[in-house]
Amino acid sequence: MNGTDASCTYDSDRGSNHGPRHIHVLVKVRLSNFEFICTVMYASPRFHERCILWNNLKNVSNLHDKPWIIAGDFNEVLAEGDKFGGRCISFNRSLIFEECIDHSNMIDMGFVGPHFTWTNRRNITDLVQERIDRFFANPSWYASHPNARVTHLTRYLSFLGIFMEAWSRTRSLRESIENFSRKASDWNKHHFGNIFGRKKRVMARLNGIQKAIASHPSHSLNEMEKTLHEELNTLLEQEEEFWVQKSCINRLIEGDRNTAFHHMSTIVRRRRNKISCIKNYIGEWIQSEVRTMNFIRGGFEKLFTTSLEFAPLTPPQPSRWQAALSNEEKENLSVVVTDAEIKDGLWALKAFKAPGLMAFMRGFFKDFALLWEIW
C-alpha cells in the first residue's frame, strides 16, 4: 500500500495438514499515527476446523483494542437469505459463527453488487448460490473509515478456470486437449467475446462521452472516460496479441501496438502459402483446385510406393565406408525420454510459431506450466 508500513505476524490454524487458514497483519499508516489490524482468511470447509478458527478470532479480540478489519472466505452463511438452493442452512452452525462475530464486536460492512459470492454453476434445478465472502470491521475502524464500502464484482469463469476444468488425470493428453478446445471456444463465445466487436462498442461509447464532456463537462463523465480508456487499452493489447499470433512472426518492438502491420503480415503469409497452380511433369500448368490436389497426392503415392513385388529377407551388409552407430549410441536410442528433456525441447521453441498437430501454439504450453504436473 502506498503511504503505509505493514508488519506481518502469522497466527494460523493448521488443522489436518491443510496449512494456515488466516493471517493477522498490523498496518501502520506512514503519514499519521493511525494503525489497525487486518485479518485475511480462508476458512476450512470442515466444520470442526472452522470452530477452531472462530475460537482463535475470539481469543485475538481479547488481546487488543485496536481498530480491526476481517475479510475473506468464511465458508459459512449467517442467514437464510444468504443461500439459494441445495440443503437448508444449519442454524446451529450459523449461530456459532454469529457468536464469534458478536464476541469480537464486529459489524458486517454490507456490500454493493450481486448478492451471492459463490455458485456451483449448475443448471437451475441443481443450482446452489451462497454469500460466504464478507468484510467485518469493529466500531473504531469504522469511525476512521466512514465511507468504506464493499463491492461484489461480477462473477465470470476465468481462462485459468477453463484450463483447470478441461484437464483430467483420467483422460489421455489428446482427449484433454480436445476437451479444452471445446470449453475454450464456448468461453470465448459467451464470456470473452469478439475483440473487434467489443472494441467497436467501446470506441462508440468513448466518442459519445467525449461529445458529452465537450458540451456538459462533469466529474462523473470524466471518470467514465478514464474507465473506457483503460478498457480500450486492454482490448488493444488483446488485438495486438491476436494479430501477432496470426502473423506467426517475431515482434520487432515489444509492446508496439502496430496491428495494421501484423494484419498485413498475416494476409501476405496466407497468400504466400496458398498454391494457386502447379506445373506437372511435362511442363503444363495445372490451375484447377481438384486437379492440383490429385497431382500432389499422386506425387506422394509414387514417392512412398514401389514396383517391387518382394524384398530380400536378409538386409544387405553395410559397407565399411558407411556411417554406423556405436554400441553406446544404439543403447541411447532405447532410453526413455524424460519429462525434463521434453520440457527443455518445448521451451526452446518460439512461442508464436506455427501450431503443431494439436492446433496449439508453443506459447500455450509455456504459459500453462501446470500441464507438466498433470502429465
Secondary structure, 3 states (H helix, E strand, C coil): CCCEEEEEECCCCCCCCCCCCEEEEEEEECCCCCEEEEEEEECCCCHHHHHHHHHHHHHHHCCCCCCEEEEEECCCCCCHHHEECCCCCCHHHHHHHHHHHHHCCCEECCCECCCCCEECCCCCCCCCEECCEEEEECHHHHHHCCCCCCECCCCCCCHHHHHHHHCCCCCCHHHHHHHHHHHHHHHHHHHHCCHHHHHHHHHHHHHHHHHHHHHCCCHHHHHHHHHHHHHHHHHHHHHHHHHHHHHCCCCCCCCCCCHHHHHHHHHHHHHHHCCCCEECCCCCEECCHHHHHHHHHHHHHHHCCCCCCCCCCCCCCCCCCCCCCCHHHHHHHCCCCCHHHHHHHHHCCCCCCCCCCCCCCHHHHHHCCCHHHHC
